[in-house]
Amino acid sequence: MLPPDPVEEARTHIETIAEELKKDPSLLNDPGIQKSLGVLRNHDPLRFETYLKKCRITTAIKETLLSTLDEAEQITDECIVAEEIPVDIKAEASQIISEGWSFDYIYRVWQSRHLGDGRAGKALIISVGAQSCTNTNGIHVIVNGRRGSGKSDCIDKASELLPPEYLLFGDMSPQAVYYFAQEMPDGAIIAFDDVTFNDAYASVQKRCTTRYQQGAAHRVVLDRGPFTFTTKPRIAFWCTSVDRQFDEQLQDRYFAIDVEDSPDHTAEVISFMKERDAGIDQAVEYRETLICRVIFRDLKSHLFEVVIPFADRITVYDGIEQRGYKILSDMVKAFCAFRYAVRERDDTGRLIAAEKDFEDAKLLFDEAEGHGEEKYTDAEKKVLRALINCGYVATIKNLTDVTELSSTRLRDILNGRGQDDQRRYGLLAKCPHLTVERVSETAHYDPGPGEPTSKMTAHNEYRLDRSFELSDVYNSRIYLENRTDNVACRRVDVAVDVVTIDSGEEVNVDDVVKVRETDDVSSSPSGDVVAASGAQTSQNATSTTSSARSISIESTSTATSGVRQATSTSGEPRIFGLSISYYEDWAKEKGGRLRPKTLAEDGAINEGRAVMALEILKSSYGWTKDDEGYYPPSEEAGD
């Protein structure tokens, strides 16, 4: 099938929205529409002028539009130049990848630019990992908080670390998601800031999230006949909102995070901002940004099917429904994808998650207080506590006095602030224990001459069921049962042991199981090595894995245990899946020296990765570089 013609796609796009542009010229601010108009201006100027006249664009608006299109082209050109990545940055990123620190490094960089809100940063980053898995449902993140609380900065700082070609950030019409997203690469991120959902936005996002792995289709009828727009697979949504008020189906698709919002945190953020204003090393930040982008691009160049061999030991309590478990499962797979270089594969090539991946996923899931229908925002919790303090019955005036929120803000929280049918999904719709009753009262008083003796007034009373309980502490509803070391559960490790033990002769599976049963399986987690099943095995058993070496960039303290080097089944480190012995043997075959081009001739890795691999060998494994190439420590310079 021929690739799509961008000019024809631009013509089709503008045709579909021409009538809307006539009614509302402000749609010209839409980045998708601007991109299509830019394509037409450069490649079909006659059609460009025709469309502007058809849409009744005035001369003043046209001049502004042309200026905007010129500026957009200049910014695009600058971004293309800026994304030329130096070899040393690629090499450093590759070392981080090969040692399993990808997630930790990106998170540390994000946290150095945004103070606090760690759970929001982790959720945004891990959603990208889920895009590199073929058996995930997608992690879509909504960050909530009052105006000025830092929710937009959470997404801004994460967006800076993404490769620009994978990000669509800004206001757009609902249908523009289809028009623009189909031109983006697989695994793109679409980000909205301070979104207020209406039915059209809700419908588009439901389709895209439902068809996460395949891409969503949108069919329109044009003058030339029917046309179908299709988004790319594995698109993830990031958005911010004051209140996450939309229907249950859409709420169920988003993993919700509240930003930190307290006087103490605000003071800390102001101090943090002052430190940055005093001067930061722009060169260091730019280098870190490029390293993160290289890591993300590498991750997006892979697609994994991830299995969780210990899934039958994951126990969930009441309150975790199917969607909640799917999000947890996707997080486990996403952490595993970030650490693909240090994770084993089964005999069908599937990536095998380790218990470390579950532990990190559970920590993030619990930090965000899980996922469920009755997960309340901080503002909603404030109103519910006020109702309890008012004796479970209160008017707007009562709630205003207790919460110190305005009556308008309280009505938004209780009734919803969305548009169309989405407006109905406030706290009254979310909390089944909360009801509202219209109460009428008659006031009697001594009238003046000719005045009535009474007056009737009406107001809303909000009633909370007295059985309702609101806990200030989130109790985890997920845990991993202890492993039972019997033959049945250890057979999943047989494939690894066969490779390790087999010396060319036939190996009996029962004999292998007996060997496994004699292993010391009671060692502490800190001394364990991750086996093919994701379970941990004794250092004294078949693995000879060495401890992870330190990397050239600073690592976070949370990533110091539970992750081993990328190894074969015998424990030898690997770079891009190839053992150190492979590189040494290949150097011997090539006269003791390796060049990127000769290494790439073998076909195992491309020339770009060959450069990175050789730089890692030089920086971490004692290899030397001279005019003739790279050679291992065992080779003399004159040989």
MONOR-V422871 format. One record per helix or strand of 2 or more residues. SS is the DSSP state (A for helix, B for strand). FROM is the first residue (numbers start at 1). TO is the last residue. If there is no record, write none. Layout:
SS	FROM	TO
SS	FROM	TO
This chain:
A	6	23
A	25	29
A	31	43
A	45	54
A	59	82
A	87	98
A	102	113
A	118	130
B	140	144
A	151	161
A	164	166
B	167	169
A	176	181
B	189	192
A	199	210
B	217	222
B	225	230
B	236	241
A	248	253
B	254	258
A	263	277
A	282	300
B	306	307
A	311	313
B	314	316
A	322	338
A	340	342
B	351	352
A	355	367
A	378	389
B	393	394
A	396	403
A	407	415
A	420	424
A	427	430
B	434	444
B	454	464
B	478	480
A	487	501
A	509	517
A	525	527
B	529	530
B	536	537
A	557	559
B	573	575
B	578	579
A	580	589
A	596	601
A	607	620
B	624	626
B	629	631
